[in-house]
């Protein structure tokens, strides 16, 4: 994997989680700014997924299918969490996005651990 992109993704998901928690602490429903922040993070995740798939098919990984599943999950979690957050916009929408961001952060960390090309 690309370490710089993974680091940027980790920082962005961590910042998004904090942003969601701050919105909840301020008793604010999710707004346009949260949607933009999620979009930026999802764009980073999509870039990482595309590059990860291209690189994964060029090498042999011990757990290739697991790696590819984590790539797919890392891109899907935040949009789904965002849909839940905006379905009933209350102060808890920020917490829903924060939990999705934390889950995505863990998935990206796991991707880094799974990237062990052999041969």
C-alpha contacts under 8 A as a table, 3 or more apart, distances in Angstrom:
res1	aa1	res2	aa2	distance
1	X	6	X	7.52
1	X	51	X	7.85
1	X	52	X	6.23
1	X	55	X	7.48
1	X	112	X	7.03
1	X	115	X	6.53
2	X	5	X	5.50
2	X	6	X	6.17
2	X	48	X	7.98
3	X	6	X	5.02
3	X	7	X	5.99
4	X	7	X	5.10
4	X	8	X	6.15
5	X	8	X	5.05
5	X	9	X	6.08
5	X	44	X	7.66
5	X	48	X	6.77
6	X	9	X	5.01
6	X	10	X	6.12
6	X	48	X	7.29
6	X	108	X	7.11
6	X	112	X	7.84
7	X	10	X	5.04
7	X	11	X	6.16
8	X	11	X	5.19
8	X	12	X	6.03
8	X	44	X	7.93
9	X	12	X	5.05
9	X	13	X	6.05
9	X	41	X	6.88
9	X	44	X	6.11
9	X	45	X	6.66
9	X	105	X	7.85
9	X	108	X	7.80
10	X	13	X	5.27
10	X	14	X	6.10
10	X	105	X	5.75
10	X	108	X	7.06
10	X	109	X	7.84
11	X	14	X	5.12
11	X	15	X	6.09
12	X	15	X	5.07
12	X	16	X	6.06
12	X	41	X	6.06
13	X	16	X	4.95
13	X	17	X	6.15
13	X	41	X	6.48
13	X	101	X	5.26
13	X	102	X	6.90
13	X	104	X	7.10
13	X	105	X	5.91
14	X	17	X	5.11
14	X	18	X	6.35
14	X	101	X	6.88
14	X	102	X	6.89
14	X	105	X	7.01
15	X	18	X	5.10
15	X	19	X	6.08
16	X	19	X	4.93
16	X	20	X	6.16
16	X	37	X	6.76
16	X	38	X	7.18
16	X	41	X	7.88
16	X	97	X	7.86
16	X	98	X	6.58
16	X	101	X	6.42
17	X	20	X	5.20
17	X	21	X	6.29
17	X	95	X	7.97
17	X	97	X	6.85
17	X	98	X	3.89
17	X	99	X	6.90
17	X	100	X	7.88
17	X	101	X	5.33
17	X	102	X	6.31
18	X	21	X	5.08
18	X	22	X	6.08
18	X	98	X	6.80
19	X	22	X	5.08
19	X	23	X	6.23
19	X	34	X	7.87
19	X	94	X	7.59
19	X	98	X	7.51
20	X	23	X	5.15
20	X	24	X	6.38
20	X	34	X	7.54
20	X	93	X	7.70
20	X	94	X	3.95
20	X	95	X	5.59
20	X	96	X	7.76
20	X	97	X	6.00
20	X	98	X	4.99
21	X	24	X	5.06
21	X	25	X	6.12
21	X	94	X	5.81
21	X	95	X	5.52
21	X	98	X	6.21
22	X	25	X	4.93
22	X	26	X	6.10
22	X	94	X	7.71
23	X	26	X	5.13
23	X	27	X	6.27
23	X	28	X	5.32
23	X	29	X	7.10
23	X	30	X	7.21
23	X	91	X	7.03
23	X	94	X	5.67
24	X	27	X	4.94
24	X	28	X	5.89
24	X	29	X	7.39
24	X	91	X	4.97
24	X	92	X	5.91
24	X	93	X	7.42
24	X	94	X	5.37
24	X	95	X	6.22
25	X	28	X	7.69
27	X	91	X	5.09
28	X	90	X	7.11
28	X	91	X	4.95
29	X	89	X	5.44
29	X	90	X	4.65
29	X	91	X	4.41
29	X	92	X	7.23
29	X	93	X	6.31
29	X	94	X	7.06
30	X	33	X	7.83
30	X	34	X	6.05
30	X	35	X	7.82
30	X	85	X	7.19
30	X	86	X	6.90
30	X	89	X	6.29
30	X	90	X	7.21
30	X	91	X	7.04
30	X	93	X	5.82
30	X	94	X	5.93
31	X	34	X	5.64
31	X	35	X	6.70
32	X	35	X	5.10
32	X	36	X	6.30
33	X	36	X	5.13
33	X	37	X	6.21
34	X	37	X	5.00
34	X	38	X	6.12
35	X	38	X	5.14
35	X	39	X	6.13
35	X	82	X	7.60
36	X	39	X	4.97
36	X	40	X	6.31
37	X	40	X	5.22
37	X	41	X	6.40
38	X	41	X	5.17
38	X	42	X	6.02
38	X	78	X	7.04
38	X	79	X	7.67
38	X	82	X	7.69
39	X	42	X	5.08
39	X	43	X	6.07
40	X	43	X	5.11
40	X	44	X	6.43
41	X	44	X	5.12
41	X	45	X	6.22
42	X	45	X	4.87
42	X	46	X	5.97
42	X	75	X	6.37
42	X	78	X	7.06
42	X	79	X	7.66
43	X	46	X	5.05
43	X	47	X	6.21
44	X	47	X	5.18
44	X	48	X	6.20
45	X	48	X	4.99
45	X	49	X	6.05
45	X	74	X	6.78
45	X	75	X	5.65
46	X	49	X	4.95
46	X	50	X	6.17
46	X	75	X	6.05
47	X	50	X	5.25
47	X	51	X	6.20
48	X	51	X	5.23
48	X	52	X	5.81
49	X	52	X	4.92
49	X	53	X	6.05
49	X	71	X	5.47
49	X	72	X	7.20
49	X	75	X	7.34
50	X	53	X	5.30
50	X	54	X	6.30
51	X	54	X	5.15
51	X	55	X	6.12
52	X	55	X	5.16
52	X	56	X	5.81
52	X	71	X	7.45
53	X	56	X	5.01
53	X	57	X	6.31
53	X	68	X	6.99
53	X	71	X	7.98
54	X	57	X	5.65
54	X	58	X	6.77
55	X	58	X	5.16
55	X	59	X	6.71
56	X	59	X	5.54
56	X	60	X	7.12
56	X	61	X	7.24
56	X	64	X	7.27
57	X	60	X	7.41
59	X	117	X	6.01
59	X	118	X	7.13
59	X	119	X	7.63
60	X	64	X	7.24
60	X	117	X	5.57
60	X	118	X	5.64
60	X	119	X	7.02
61	X	64	X	4.94
61	X	114	X	7.90
61	X	115	X	6.97
61	X	116	X	6.03
61	X	117	X	4.81
61	X	118	X	6.14
62	X	116	X	7.17
62	X	117	X	7.30
62	X	118	X	7.43
63	X	66	X	5.38
63	X	67	X	6.21
63	X	114	X	6.96
64	X	67	X	5.05
64	X	68	X	6.26
65	X	68	X	5.12
65	X	69	X	6.14
66	X	69	X	5.08
66	X	70	X	6.20
67	X	70	X	5.22
67	X	71	X	6.32
67	X	111	X	6.22
67	X	114	X	6.14
67	X	115	X	7.46
68	X	71	X	4.98
68	X	72	X	6.37
69	X	72	X	5.13
69	X	73	X	6.13
70	X	73	X	4.98
70	X	74	X	5.92
70	X	107	X	6.18
70	X	108	X	7.75
70	X	110	X	7.75
70	X	111	X	6.52
71	X	74	X	5.21
71	X	75	X	6.64
71	X	107	X	7.93
71	X	108	X	7.94
71	X	111	X	7.30
72	X	75	X	5.44
72	X	76	X	6.37
73	X	76	X	5.09
73	X	77	X	6.03
73	X	104	X	7.85
73	X	107	X	7.52
74	X	77	X	6.00
74	X	78	X	7.82
74	X	104	X	5.30
74	X	107	X	5.89
74	X	108	X	6.72
75	X	78	X	6.90
75	X	79	X	7.78
75	X	104	X	7.96
76	X	79	X	5.85
76	X	80	X	6.42
77	X	80	X	5.35
77	X	81	X	6.13
77	X	100	X	6.02
77	X	101	X	7.91
77	X	103	X	7.61
77	X	104	X	6.58
78	X	81	X	4.98
78	X	82	X	5.96
78	X	97	X	6.91
78	X	100	X	5.42
78	X	101	X	6.37
78	X	104	X	7.23
79	X	82	X	5.01
79	X	83	X	6.23
80	X	83	X	5.12
80	X	84	X	6.42
81	X	84	X	5.12
81	X	85	X	6.14
81	X	96	X	6.10
81	X	97	X	5.49
81	X	100	X	5.63
82	X	85	X	4.91
82	X	86	X	6.19
82	X	93	X	7.88
82	X	96	X	7.48
82	X	97	X	5.85
83	X	86	X	5.32
83	X	87	X	5.97
84	X	87	X	5.14
84	X	88	X	7.25
84	X	93	X	7.46
84	X	96	X	7.35
85	X	88	X	6.40
85	X	89	X	6.13
85	X	90	X	7.86
85	X	92	X	7.36
85	X	93	X	4.03
85	X	94	X	6.90
85	X	96	X	5.86
85	X	97	X	6.57
86	X	89	X	4.92
86	X	93	X	6.61
88	X	93	X	7.65
89	X	92	X	7.66
89	X	93	X	5.98
90	X	93	X	5.67
91	X	94	X	6.29
91	X	95	X	7.73
92	X	95	X	5.07
92	X	96	X	6.36
93	X	96	X	5.05
93	X	97	X	6.37
94	X	97	X	5.19
94	X	98	X	6.07
95	X	98	X	4.85
95	X	99	X	6.11
96	X	99	X	5.23
96	X	100	X	6.29
97	X	100	X	4.97
97	X	101	X	6.06
98	X	101	X	4.97
98	X	102	X	6.17
99	X	102	X	5.08
99	X	103	X	6.16
100	X	103	X	5.08
100	X	104	X	6.13
101	X	104	X	4.99
101	X	105	X	6.07
102	X	105	X	4.93
102	X	106	X	6.28
103	X	106	X	5.17
103	X	107	X	6.29
104	X	107	X	4.94
104	X	108	X	6.21
105	X	108	X	5.16
105	X	109	X	6.24
106	X	109	X	5.03
106	X	110	X	6.13
107	X	110	X	4.99
107	X	111	X	6.16
108	X	111	X	4.92
108	X	112	X	6.41
109	X	112	X	5.18
109	X	113	X	6.56
110	X	113	X	5.00
110	X	114	X	6.19
111	X	114	X	5.04
111	X	115	X	6.21
112	X	115	X	5.36
113	X	116	X	7.30
